[in-house]
Amino acid sequence: MLYLKKESDKMIGVFDSGIGGLTILDELIKINPNYNYIYYGDSKNNPYGEKSEEELMNITSNIVEYLKSKGCKLIVIACNTATTRCMKKLRVKYNDLIFVGTVPAIKVAYDKEYKNTLVMATPATIESERTEELIRDYKRDDQNIYLVPCYGLANAIENKREKDIDNILKEIYEEYKDNNIDSIVLGCTHYPYIKKEINSYFKDAELLDGANGVAREVKRQLELNGIKELGSKGTVKIINSNDSILT
């Protein structure tokens, strides 16, 4: 569907369960700088991975309503959990909007021919149908993929609980230290914030995330739907649910 080329169409909405999606926002601005952005970090409802399907759908619908009211025609779900559990339903409910989601970078691990890949994500993302599809579509016969549901890690990062972060990483390392891990898929947008800490345990592993792929898909959708750039670099507005309400 092509949209009229109005100034309001140049607003891109981005949301996540807190600060994690800012890693996606940075890449979006780098690749698509001449658009206005509004980012909604839902720290109040973090973590999403422990919410029921119905609860998470209500939460994400409220955020989409808010971003839509601010003129967003394209919305980036900068959260693996919300993408895998809600994006299909959101596309049906809001069929006048464009949605771009985030999924674990399992295809990247496939393309780079890694042999032993650790996929770190929230329990909800690990258990999702979409993650199963990615593995089914891209896993090679000579590749081992280990799925790790990182209970509490996103919330620990959100709230800067360094001791909890270290304890979780230490537990993961102890379980997989003998598996010759050469790549780690960061299947939650919070996890790039602790790349240094992860690499301190898995020194020989390359860390993979999907931020660049999301930004390139947004660029493709903007072009596909005829949403032209602004004449200069756009603005960025960041909102957190702990500091504001959806009005």
BALOBA-1460 file (C-alpha; in Angstrom, 3 decimals):
// residues 247
<rec num="1" residu="m" x="0.000" y="0.000" z="0.000"/>
<rec num="2" residu="l" x="1.413" y="3.414" z="-0.963"/>
<rec num="3" residu="y" x="0.914" y="6.338" z="1.402"/>
<rec num="4" residu="l" x="0.540" y="9.981" z="0.471"/>
<rec num="5" residu="k" x="3.823" y="11.811" z="0.796"/>
<rec num="6" residu="k" x="2.872" y="13.962" z="3.793"/>
<rec num="7" residu="e" x="5.307" y="15.405" z="6.288"/>
<rec num="8" residu="s" x="3.724" y="13.298" z="9.057"/>
<rec num="9" residu="d" x="4.619" y="10.147" z="7.115"/>
<rec num="10" residu="k" x="8.268" y="10.888" z="7.808"/>
<rec num="11" residu="m" x="7.869" y="9.989" z="11.507"/>
<rec num="12" residu="i" x="9.154" y="6.519" z="12.398"/>
<rec num="13" residu="g" x="8.073" y="4.923" z="15.663"/>
<rec num="14" residu="v" x="10.302" y="2.528" z="17.596"/>
<rec num="15" residu="f" x="9.475" y="0.677" z="20.803"/>
<rec num="16" residu="d" x="10.970" y="-1.875" z="23.170"/>
<rec num="17" residu="s" x="10.606" y="-3.036" z="26.753"/>
<rec num="18" residu="g" x="13.070" y="-0.396" z="27.944"/>
<rec num="19" residu="i" x="16.537" y="0.674" z="26.832"/>
<rec num="20" residu="g" x="17.334" y="-2.332" z="24.621"/>
<rec num="21" residu="g" x="15.778" y="-0.941" z="21.464"/>
<rec num="22" residu="l" x="18.082" y="2.078" z="21.585"/>
<rec num="23" residu="t" x="20.692" y="-0.230" z="20.031"/>
<rec num="24" residu="i" x="18.311" y="-0.620" z="17.075"/>
<rec num="25" residu="l" x="17.531" y="3.110" z="17.025"/>
<rec num="26" residu="d" x="21.226" y="3.966" z="16.684"/>
<rec num="27" residu="e" x="21.510" y="1.775" z="13.587"/>
<rec num="28" residu="l" x="18.254" y="3.131" z="12.148"/>
<rec num="29" residu="i" x="19.519" y="6.714" z="12.408"/>
<rec num="30" residu="k" x="22.860" y="5.725" z="10.900"/>
<rec num="31" residu="i" x="21.258" y="4.179" z="7.806"/>
<rec num="32" residu="n" x="18.096" y="6.329" z="7.579"/>
<rec num="33" residu="p" x="19.112" y="9.716" z="9.059"/>
<rec num="34" residu="n" x="16.648" y="11.983" z="7.259"/>
<rec num="35" residu="y" x="13.512" y="10.954" z="9.127"/>
<rec num="36" residu="n" x="11.991" y="11.962" z="12.453"/>
<rec num="37" residu="y" x="12.026" y="9.285" z="15.156"/>
<rec num="38" residu="i" x="10.021" y="8.762" z="18.305"/>
<rec num="39" residu="y" x="11.263" y="6.028" z="20.626"/>
<rec num="40" residu="y" x="9.113" y="4.502" z="23.368"/>
<rec num="41" residu="g" x="11.003" y="2.551" z="26.012"/>
<rec num="42" residu="d" x="8.528" y="0.578" z="28.105"/>
<rec num="43" residu="s" x="10.667" y="0.099" z="31.211"/>
<rec num="44" residu="k" x="7.540" y="0.041" z="33.367"/>
<rec num="45" residu="n" x="6.464" y="-3.285" z="31.854"/>
<rec num="46" residu="n" x="9.921" y="-4.844" z="31.558"/>
<rec num="47" residu="p" x="10.496" y="-7.739" z="31.095"/>
<rec num="48" residu="y" x="8.173" y="-8.629" z="28.223"/>
<rec num="49" residu="g" x="9.389" y="-12.222" z="28.184"/>
<rec num="50" residu="e" x="7.465" y="-13.054" z="31.349"/>
<rec num="51" residu="k" x="4.111" y="-11.625" z="30.205"/>
<rec num="52" residu="s" x="1.188" y="-13.721" z="28.986"/>
<rec num="53" residu="e" x="0.213" y="-13.536" z="25.317"/>
<rec num="54" residu="e" x="-2.941" y="-11.534" z="26.100"/>
<rec num="55" residu="e" x="-1.146" y="-9.155" z="28.450"/>
<rec num="56" residu="l" x="1.654" y="-8.484" z="25.996"/>
<rec num="57" residu="m" x="-0.791" y="-7.883" z="23.159"/>
<rec num="58" residu="n" x="-2.623" y="-5.304" z="25.273"/>
<rec num="59" residu="i" x="0.641" y="-3.583" z="26.183"/>
<rec num="60" residu="t" x="1.956" y="-3.432" z="22.631"/>
<rec num="61" residu="s" x="-1.429" y="-2.324" z="21.243"/>
<rec num="62" residu="n" x="-1.453" y="0.632" z="23.631"/>
<rec num="63" residu="i" x="2.026" y="1.633" z="22.501"/>
<rec num="64" residu="v" x="1.095" y="1.309" z="18.835"/>
<rec num="65" residu="e" x="-1.990" y="3.484" z="19.424"/>
<rec num="66" residu="y" x="0.248" y="6.106" z="21.020"/>
<rec num="67" residu="l" x="2.812" y="6.069" z="18.197"/>
<rec num="68" residu="k" x="0.050" y="6.150" z="15.600"/>
<rec num="69" residu="s" x="-1.461" y="9.207" z="17.296"/>
<rec num="70" residu="k" x="1.901" y="10.951" z="16.912"/>
<rec num="71" residu="g" x="1.869" y="10.441" z="13.149"/>
<rec num="72" residu="c" x="3.916" y="7.259" z="12.782"/>
<rec num="73" residu="k" x="3.144" y="5.262" z="9.636"/>
<rec num="74" residu="l" x="6.054" y="2.850" z="10.104"/>
<rec num="75" residu="i" x="6.704" y="1.222" z="13.480"/>
<rec num="76" residu="v" x="9.770" y="-0.796" z="14.402"/>
<rec num="77" residu="i" x="9.219" y="-3.431" z="17.083"/>
<rec num="78" residu="a" x="12.733" y="-3.287" z="18.524"/>
<rec num="79" residu="c" x="12.141" y="-6.284" z="20.750"/>
<rec num="80" residu="n" x="12.531" y="-9.947" z="19.807"/>
<rec num="81" residu="t" x="9.865" y="-11.101" z="22.272"/>
<rec num="82" residu="a" x="7.214" y="-8.616" z="21.091"/>
<rec num="83" residu="t" x="8.076" y="-9.371" z="17.467"/>
<rec num="84" residu="t" x="7.801" y="-13.137" z="17.758"/>
<rec num="85" residu="r" x="4.653" y="-13.069" z="19.874"/>
<rec num="86" residu="c" x="2.696" y="-10.012" z="18.691"/>
<rec num="87" residu="m" x="3.744" y="-8.708" z="15.275"/>
<rec num="88" residu="k" x="1.456" y="-10.944" z="13.195"/>
<rec num="89" residu="k" x="-1.566" y="-9.892" z="15.259"/>
<rec num="90" residu="l" x="-0.554" y="-6.230" z="15.251"/>
<rec num="91" residu="r" x="-0.306" y="-6.291" z="11.454"/>
<rec num="92" residu="v" x="-3.869" y="-7.571" z="11.266"/>
<rec num="93" residu="k" x="-5.191" y="-5.149" z="13.885"/>
<rec num="94" residu="y" x="-3.415" y="-2.126" z="12.377"/>
<rec num="95" residu="n" x="-3.420" y="-2.904" z="8.684"/>
<rec num="96" residu="d" x="-2.895" y="0.757" z="7.807"/>
<rec num="97" residu="l" x="0.570" y="0.719" z="9.399"/>
<rec num="98" residu="i" x="3.902" y="-0.767" z="8.339"/>
<rec num="99" residu="f" x="5.615" y="-2.982" z="10.929"/>
<rec num="100" residu="v" x="9.247" y="-4.064" z="10.916"/>
<rec num="101" residu="g" x="10.260" y="-6.544" z="13.596"/>
<rec num="102" residu="t" x="13.390" y="-7.952" z="15.176"/>
<rec num="103" residu="v" x="14.335" y="-11.624" z="15.293"/>
<rec num="104" residu="p" x="17.471" y="-13.472" z="16.458"/>
<rec num="105" residu="a" x="20.275" y="-13.233" z="13.879"/>
<rec num="106" residu="i" x="20.340" y="-16.995" z="13.243"/>
<rec num="107" residu="k" x="20.576" y="-16.445" z="9.483"/>
<rec num="108" residu="v" x="23.743" y="-14.382" z="10.021"/>
<rec num="109" residu="a" x="25.317" y="-17.323" z="11.865"/>
<rec num="110" residu="y" x="24.283" y="-19.552" z="8.965"/>
<rec num="111" residu="d" x="25.682" y="-17.198" z="6.314"/>
<rec num="112" residu="k" x="29.035" y="-16.914" z="8.089"/>
<rec num="113" residu="e" x="29.278" y="-20.706" z="8.398"/>
<rec num="114" residu="y" x="29.834" y="-20.918" z="12.137"/>
<rec num="115" residu="k" x="29.921" y="-24.402" z="13.591"/>
<rec num="116" residu="n" x="28.808" y="-23.925" z="17.218"/>
<rec num="117" residu="t" x="26.292" y="-21.160" z="17.767"/>
<rec num="118" residu="l" x="24.829" y="-20.098" z="21.095"/>
<rec num="119" residu="v" x="21.476" y="-18.287" z="20.822"/>
<rec num="120" residu="m" x="20.891" y="-16.126" z="23.898"/>
<rec num="121" residu="a" x="17.354" y="-14.757" z="24.212"/>
<rec num="122" residu="t" x="14.419" y="-14.384" z="26.570"/>
<rec num="123" residu="p" x="12.507" y="-17.590" z="27.354"/>
<rec num="124" residu="a" x="9.570" y="-16.344" z="25.273"/>
<rec num="125" residu="t" x="11.759" y="-15.783" z="22.211"/>
<rec num="126" residu="i" x="13.498" y="-19.138" z="22.607"/>
<rec num="127" residu="e" x="10.139" y="-20.930" z="22.805"/>
<rec num="128" residu="s" x="8.544" y="-18.985" z="19.953"/>
<rec num="129" residu="e" x="7.389" y="-20.476" z="16.680"/>
<rec num="130" residu="r" x="9.442" y="-17.877" z="14.789"/>
<rec num="131" residu="t" x="12.707" y="-19.056" z="16.381"/>
<rec num="132" residu="e" x="11.818" y="-22.638" z="15.468"/>
<rec num="133" residu="e" x="11.186" y="-21.508" z="11.885"/>
<rec num="134" residu="l" x="14.539" y="-19.719" z="11.676"/>
<rec num="135" residu="i" x="16.402" y="-22.807" z="12.835"/>
<rec num="136" residu="r" x="14.436" y="-25.053" z="10.507"/>
<rec num="137" residu="d" x="15.064" y="-22.734" z="7.549"/>
<rec num="138" residu="y" x="18.728" y="-21.916" z="8.137"/>
<rec num="139" residu="k" x="20.483" y="-24.459" z="10.341"/>
<rec num="140" residu="r" x="23.086" y="-26.432" z="8.401"/>
<rec num="141" residu="d" x="23.691" y="-30.145" z="8.965"/>
<rec num="142" residu="d" x="27.223" y="-29.394" z="10.189"/>
<rec num="143" residu="q" x="26.119" y="-26.647" z="12.571"/>
<rec num="144" residu="n" x="25.241" y="-26.997" z="16.248"/>
<rec num="145" residu="i" x="22.780" y="-24.447" z="17.613"/>
<rec num="146" residu="y" x="22.314" y="-24.214" z="21.375"/>
<rec num="147" residu="l" x="19.237" y="-22.321" z="22.584"/>
<rec num="148" residu="v" x="19.717" y="-20.526" z="25.911"/>
<rec num="149" residu="p" x="16.673" y="-18.998" z="27.681"/>
<rec num="150" residu="c" x="18.318" y="-16.208" z="29.696"/>
<rec num="151" residu="y" x="15.916" y="-15.831" z="32.607"/>
<rec num="152" residu="g" x="16.104" y="-12.353" z="34.129"/>
<rec num="153" residu="l" x="19.021" y="-11.111" z="32.029"/>
<rec num="154" residu="a" x="17.157" y="-8.351" z="30.152"/>
<rec num="155" residu="n" x="15.703" y="-7.046" z="33.393"/>
<rec num="156" residu="a" x="19.116" y="-7.126" z="35.088"/>
<rec num="157" residu="i" x="20.566" y="-5.097" z="32.206"/>
<rec num="158" residu="e" x="17.641" y="-2.673" z="32.275"/>
<rec num="159" residu="n" x="18.208" y="-2.028" z="35.971"/>
<rec num="160" residu="k" x="22.026" y="-2.194" z="35.841"/>
<rec num="161" residu="r" x="22.321" y="-5.062" z="38.305"/>
<rec num="162" residu="e" x="25.920" y="-5.989" z="37.511"/>
<rec num="163" residu="k" x="26.173" y="-8.846" z="39.997"/>
<rec num="164" residu="d" x="23.062" y="-10.537" z="38.584"/>
<rec num="165" residu="i" x="24.370" y="-10.087" z="35.044"/>
<rec num="166" residu="d" x="27.655" y="-11.723" z="35.958"/>
<rec num="167" residu="n" x="25.965" y="-14.619" z="37.762"/>
<rec num="168" residu="i" x="23.748" y="-15.363" z="34.755"/>
<rec num="169" residu="l" x="26.674" y="-15.226" z="32.315"/>
<rec num="170" residu="k" x="28.810" y="-17.400" z="34.577"/>
<rec num="171" residu="e" x="26.077" y="-20.037" z="34.702"/>
<rec num="172" residu="i" x="25.765" y="-20.026" z="30.899"/>
<rec num="173" residu="y" x="29.541" y="-20.276" z="30.499"/>
<rec num="174" residu="e" x="29.807" y="-23.221" z="32.867"/>
<rec num="175" residu="e" x="27.185" y="-25.106" z="30.864"/>
<rec num="176" residu="y" x="28.688" y="-24.440" z="27.422"/>
<rec num="177" residu="k" x="32.407" y="-23.870" z="28.023"/>
<rec num="178" residu="d" x="33.306" y="-27.237" z="26.461"/>
<rec num="179" residu="n" x="31.204" y="-26.778" z="23.302"/>
<rec num="180" residu="n" x="33.756" y="-24.745" z="21.307"/>
<rec num="181" residu="i" x="31.349" y="-21.840" z="20.918"/>
<rec num="182" residu="d" x="32.459" y="-19.707" z="17.951"/>
<rec num="183" residu="s" x="29.421" y="-17.416" z="17.673"/>
<rec num="184" residu="i" x="26.744" y="-16.027" z="19.952"/>
<rec num="185" residu="v" x="23.459" y="-14.655" z="18.636"/>
<rec num="186" residu="l" x="22.277" y="-11.812" z="20.848"/>
<rec num="187" residu="g" x="18.565" y="-12.543" z="20.592"/>
<rec num="188" residu="c" x="17.430" y="-9.637" z="22.757"/>
<rec num="189" residu="t" x="18.069" y="-5.970" z="22.012"/>
<rec num="190" residu="h" x="19.256" y="-5.451" z="25.594"/>
<rec num="191" residu="y" x="22.181" y="-7.838" z="25.204"/>
<rec num="192" residu="p" x="24.483" y="-5.647" z="23.038"/>
<rec num="193" residu="y" x="24.942" y="-3.484" z="26.136"/>
<rec num="194" residu="i" x="26.925" y="-6.305" z="27.749"/>
<rec num="195" residu="k" x="29.066" y="-7.414" z="24.808"/>
<rec num="196" residu="k" x="32.237" y="-6.836" z="26.809"/>
<rec num="197" residu="e" x="30.965" y="-8.955" z="29.692"/>
<rec num="198" residu="i" x="29.866" y="-11.777" z="27.371"/>
<rec num="199" residu="n" x="33.216" y="-11.772" z="25.582"/>
<rec num="200" residu="s" x="35.020" y="-11.943" z="28.921"/>
<rec num="201" residu="y" x="33.619" y="-15.466" z="29.226"/>
<rec num="202" residu="f" x="33.434" y="-16.520" z="25.572"/>
<rec num="203" residu="k" x="36.682" y="-14.976" z="24.331"/>
<rec num="204" residu="d" x="36.722" y="-16.688" z="20.926"/>
<rec num="205" residu="a" x="33.088" y="-16.135" z="19.989"/>
<rec num="206" residu="e" x="31.836" y="-13.491" z="17.574"/>
<rec num="207" residu="l" x="28.737" y="-11.697" z="18.843"/>
<rec num="208" residu="l" x="25.932" y="-11.317" z="16.315"/>
<rec num="209" residu="d" x="22.873" y="-9.064" z="16.487"/>
<rec num="210" residu="g" x="20.217" y="-8.072" z="13.983"/>
<rec num="211" residu="a" x="20.357" y="-4.264" z="14.229"/>
<rec num="212" residu="n" x="21.857" y="-3.679" z="10.797"/>
<rec num="213" residu="g" x="19.389" y="-6.059" z="9.151"/>
<rec num="214" residu="v" x="16.454" y="-4.246" z="10.797"/>
<rec num="215" residu="a" x="17.717" y="-0.848" z="9.621"/>
<rec num="216" residu="r" x="18.153" y="-2.104" z="6.062"/>
<rec num="217" residu="e" x="14.648" y="-3.592" z="6.066"/>
<rec num="218" residu="v" x="13.254" y="-0.248" z="7.269"/>
<rec num="219" residu="k" x="15.051" y="1.467" z="4.391"/>
<rec num="220" residu="r" x="13.524" y="-1.039" z="1.974"/>
<rec num="221" residu="q" x="10.014" y="-0.495" z="3.369"/>
<rec num="222" residu="l" x="10.359" y="3.283" z="3.204"/>
<rec num="223" residu="e" x="11.310" y="3.059" z="-0.464"/>
<rec num="224" residu="l" x="8.657" y="0.437" z="-1.218"/>
<rec num="225" residu="n" x="5.910" y="2.602" z="0.295"/>
<rec num="226" residu="g" x="7.093" y="5.854" z="-1.267"/>
<rec num="227" residu="i" x="7.867" y="7.574" z="2.036"/>
<rec num="228" residu="k" x="10.396" y="10.209" z="1.023"/>
<rec num="229" residu="e" x="13.180" y="11.581" z="3.194"/>
<rec num="230" residu="l" x="13.162" y="14.972" z="4.857"/>
<rec num="231" residu="g" x="15.366" y="17.615" z="3.276"/>
<rec num="232" residu="s" x="17.818" y="17.313" z="6.179"/>
<rec num="233" residu="k" x="18.599" y="15.175" z="9.220"/>
<rec num="234" residu="g" x="15.515" y="14.409" z="11.293"/>
<rec num="235" residu="t" x="14.752" y="14.760" z="14.987"/>
<rec num="236" residu="v" x="14.762" y="12.109" z="17.720"/>
<rec num="237" residu="k" x="12.366" y="12.041" z="20.677"/>
<rec num="238" residu="i" x="12.862" y="9.467" z="23.425"/>
<rec num="239" residu="i" x="10.118" y="8.629" z="25.925"/>
<rec num="240" residu="n" x="10.149" y="6.150" z="28.806"/>
<rec num="241" residu="s" x="7.006" y="4.683" z="30.328"/>
<rec num="242" residu="n" x="8.367" y="5.263" z="33.830"/>
<rec num="243" residu="d" x="8.327" y="8.990" z="33.153"/>
<rec num="244" residu="s" x="5.196" y="9.411" z="31.060"/>
<rec num="245" residu="i" x="1.801" y="7.975" z="30.255"/>
<rec num="246" residu="l" x="0.352" y="7.072" z="26.881"/>
<rec num="247" residu="t" x="-1.543" y="10.270" z="26.098"/>
